[in-house]
Amino acid sequence: METHNFSIEFFPPKTDEGADKLRVVRQKLALLAPKYFSVTFGAGGTTQQGTLQTVLEIQSEGHAAAPHLSCVGGTAESLRAILQQFQDSGIRRLVALRGDLPSGYGGGGEFRYANELVEFIRKETGDWFHIEVAAYPEMHPQARSPQDDLQAFARKVQAGANAAITQYFYNADAYFEFVDNARKLGVDVPVVAGIMPITNYTQLMRFSDMCGAEIPRWVRMKLASYGDDTASIKAFGLDVVTSLCERLLAGGAPGLHFYSMNQAAATTAIWQRLVK
Ligand SMILES: Cc1cc2nc3c(=O)[nH]c(=O)nc-3n(C[C@H](O)[C@H](O)[C@H](O)COP(=O)(O)OP(=O)(O)OC[C@H]3O[C@@H](n4cnc5c(N)ncnc54)[C@H](O)[C@@H]3O)c2cc1C
């Protein structure tokens, strides 16, 4: 199987212990030879230095790395400085996002939507960066309608994005429908499917509520029925997510982006089954 569009996402560790653990996780995941690792970026300044630090460490280990960059709460000046730092560090690809404001934050700011960030990056740095943007097969939770959300996605590509990574989902049809509709609008960039391995029922439900990803009822019921039996949750999760990936790749998905949650086991298990 082709692995050219296979990538793995981390979040920047908050403690030295977390950083040590992530080094071990990275060593294991590097054996799968992903095209690149990406590192998330906290809106509101929380983990911005952590993002760059982690990216630099990954690069120094000889792997390609892409920082995420969110614009909400940022200014042209602050974003220009970050882009300059990225360029000075030899970073050639990034994931450009709006980000989410912490609750209680008033809003406003110089950048309202991710298409404005993409436009800004192109204006400031030309073609230096390969830019990935987010896509939502099951609709972004704040969008007015699927059509509006698709238009917003198209605007990010028109502003200069090279490719997209989707929010995770467990309904393959939602992905295929989204890509078909994007193609009808003339959007022809690769839309890489975001994959969330299933290892923990409570965590999955919490995340999915926040980001608007639907867990199909039969999957939810089965996971809930396992209670504290984590081995069964993991085994069932592995089956469900591997068949999702198989269906996506067979149906033409150009690649997979794994939300690793800084863990190696689940992503490795899925990947090994896929390449068998
Ligand atoms: C692959 C991936 C990686 C991510 N990484 C991070 C990360 O590192 N850090 C982080 O903080 N968050 C991250 N997120 C979460 C993301 O920041 C949130 O989902 C955020 O709410 C939206 O970001 P966006 O870039 O998709 O925004 P946008 O594309 O700007 O869309 C946001 C919302 O605004 C709507 N919209 C867009 N333009 C307009 C307009 N002109 N008028 C009205 N409505 C409009 C859209 O329909 C959508 O509902 C990631 C998400 C994905 C899928």
The ligand as a Tripos MOL2 file, in Angstrom:
@<TRIPOS>MOLECULE
LIG
   53    58     1     0     0
SMALL
NO_CHARGES

@<TRIPOS>ATOM
      1 C1         -6.7630   18.6670   11.1690 C.3       1 LIG1
      2 C2         -7.1350   19.6060   12.2870 C.ar      1 LIG1
      3 C3         -6.1300   20.1270   13.0990 C.ar      1 LIG1
      4 C4         -6.4470   21.0220   14.1320 C.ar      1 LIG1
      5 N1         -5.4360   21.5280   14.8910 N.ar      1 LIG1
      6 C5         -5.6970   22.4760   15.8290 C.ar      1 LIG1
      7 C6         -4.6500   23.1020   16.5730 C.ar      1 LIG1
      8 O1         -3.4770   22.7620   16.4050 O.2       1 LIG1
      9 N2         -4.9800   24.0650   17.4660 N.ar      1 LIG1
     10 C7         -6.2780   24.4560   17.6630 C.ar      1 LIG1
     11 O2         -6.5190   25.3480   18.4810 O.2       1 LIG1
     12 N3         -7.2970   23.8770   16.9930 N.ar      1 LIG1
     13 C8         -7.0450   22.9000   16.0750 C.ar      1 LIG1
     14 N4         -8.0840   22.3300   15.3640 N.ar      1 LIG1
     15 C9         -9.4660   22.7190   15.6810 C.3       1 LIG1
     16 C10        -9.9100   23.9810   14.9130 C.3       1 LIG1
     17 O3         -9.1230   25.0740   15.3000 O.3       1 LIG1
     18 C11       -11.3650   24.2280   15.2360 C.3       1 LIG1
     19 O4        -12.1720   23.2300   14.6540 O.3       1 LIG1
     20 C12       -11.8780   25.6150   14.8990 C.3       1 LIG1
     21 O5        -13.1500   25.7810   15.5190 O.3       1 LIG1
     22 C13       -12.0770   25.8720   13.4200 C.3       1 LIG1
     23 O6        -10.8930   26.0340   12.7660 O.3       1 LIG1
     24 P1        -10.8740   26.1210   11.1470 P.3       1 LIG1
     25 O7         -9.4790   26.3930   10.7620 O.co2     1 LIG1
     26 O8        -11.5410   24.9510   10.5730 O.co2     1 LIG1
     27 O9        -11.7810   27.4290   10.9620 O.3       1 LIG1
     28 P2        -12.5170   28.0710    9.7350 P.3       1 LIG1
     29 O10       -12.2390   27.3750    8.4700 O.co2     1 LIG1
     30 O11       -12.2600   29.5200    9.8350 O.co2     1 LIG1
     31 O12       -14.0500   27.7850   10.0880 O.3       1 LIG1
     32 C14       -14.5690   28.0600   11.3770 C.3       1 LIG1
     33 C15       -16.0890   28.2150   11.3040 C.3       1 LIG1
     34 O13       -16.4150   29.4590   10.7060 O.3       1 LIG1
     35 C16       -17.2570   29.2630    9.5820 C.3       1 LIG1
     36 N5        -16.8750   30.2890    8.6170 N.ar      1 LIG1
     37 C17       -15.7430   30.3690    7.8860 C.ar      1 LIG1
     38 N6        -15.7070   31.4970    7.1510 N.ar      1 LIG1
     39 C18       -16.8690   32.1640    7.4480 C.ar      1 LIG1
     40 C19       -17.4290   33.4160    7.0320 C.ar      1 LIG1
     41 N7        -16.7870   34.2170    6.1730 N.pl3     1 LIG1
     42 N8        -18.6310   33.7730    7.5480 N.ar      1 LIG1
     43 C20       -19.2880   32.9770    8.4570 C.ar      1 LIG1
     44 N9        -18.7950   31.7930    8.8730 N.ar      1 LIG1
     45 C21       -17.6060   31.3960    8.3770 C.ar      1 LIG1
     46 C22       -17.0100   27.8360    9.1290 C.3       1 LIG1
     47 O14       -18.1090   27.3080    8.4230 O.3       1 LIG1
     48 C23       -16.8050   27.1530   10.4770 C.3       1 LIG1
     49 O15       -18.0370   26.9020   11.0840 O.3       1 LIG1
     50 C24        -7.8030   21.3940   14.3590 C.ar      1 LIG1
     51 C25        -8.8220   20.8370   13.5550 C.ar      1 LIG1
     52 C26        -8.5000   19.9480   12.5330 C.ar      1 LIG1
     53 C27        -9.6000   19.3490   11.6910 C.3       1 LIG1
@<TRIPOS>BOND
     1     1     2 1
     2     2     3 ar
     3     2    52 ar
     4     3     4 ar
     5     4     5 ar
     6     4    50 ar
     7     5     6 ar
     8     6     7 ar
     9     6    13 1
    10     7     8 2
    11     7     9 ar
    12     9    10 ar
    13    10    11 2
    14    10    12 ar
    15    12    13 ar
    16    13    14 ar
    17    14    15 1
    18    14    50 ar
    19    15    16 1
    20    16    17 1
    21    16    18 1
    22    18    19 1
    23    18    20 1
    24    20    21 1
    25    20    22 1
    26    22    23 1
    27    23    24 1
    28    24    25 2
    29    24    26 1
    30    24    27 1
    31    27    28 1
    32    28    29 2
    33    28    30 1
    34    28    31 1
    35    31    32 1
    36    32    33 1
    37    33    34 1
    38    33    48 1
    39    34    35 1
    40    35    36 1
    41    35    46 1
    42    36    37 ar
    43    36    45 ar
    44    37    38 ar
    45    38    39 ar
    46    39    40 ar
    47    39    45 ar
    48    40    41 1
    49    40    42 ar
    50    42    43 ar
    51    43    44 ar
    52    44    45 ar
    53    46    47 1
    54    46    48 1
    55    48    49 1
    56    50    51 ar
    57    51    52 ar
    58    52    53 1
@<TRIPOS>SUBSTRUCTURE
     1 LIG1         1 GROUP 0 **** ****
